[in-house]
């Protein structure tokens, strides 16, 4: 796949912000840095890259922006934590806005699960005439979330190898039709747009039924922004977007994005087929397994993590699983984590993020 013309790619990654003692805190002036933005909860910072033409460019920009946040954080007594959940924290406060208020009204108490999640979004530039096949390929690659699972705990209790994915897909949106879960393959762009519109209408009806003002709802949501599904065709950005990965160490995030861009980027001269239960990526053909097989692999990725059979599937689909070390598989806390231990672990992984950035700078200098 690497012989194809590369498509532009970008990353949005969320980190928990803690103070020097490991307690969650607001990002403060960190949001003034290039590419940095608030998220909808107080103790989180999102760092975005611009669309980049190569992995080298993406790596350089992402690490430069993270490094700037770490340097400013040193001045402010704030640190960044690359874990998918805070491990053990009771309440996480939201930044008040109509969009979040509407989600709380519709989702109800289960919206608490979303507040405890930090993840990564990878955007790949759409290839004219092949965007639907790119979308379908990303759907088949969704089990690769297991390569970067970075937390198994929610409020101190072990939940799943991929706790964030479990929270989003199986707990937060479980009572909302077509929300949270991975959608099946699509035949064409019209089919995708019809799904989006149907999801938007259902969410709109539920919002209005709770007493939300129609004008306020339409100001906050459109069909594209009213759907929460792990793989999306984004007209607004001209990309296909993969929203499944946990936040993790930056080097692993870039490595993951590189393979995603390589496999689902430029499909020139490549045939994409759907069928069977194995799947494979060759130089001139991509075979996507039946959707039921994909969902089985996704279930494994979330509940068990990177098993031998899942690693074999991901290898056939173009990944090198041995190059990844999911944090949840190197984590020595499988039982309940108390708040003091969670605080210490947040500091430990803040240190690991800093070291990851330092090592990247050293490699670049060589």
Order of alpha helices (4+ residues) and beta strands (2+ residues): beta-beta-beta-alpha-beta-alpha-alpha-beta-alpha-beta-beta-alpha-alpha-beta-beta-alpha-beta-beta-beta-alpha-alpha-alpha-alpha
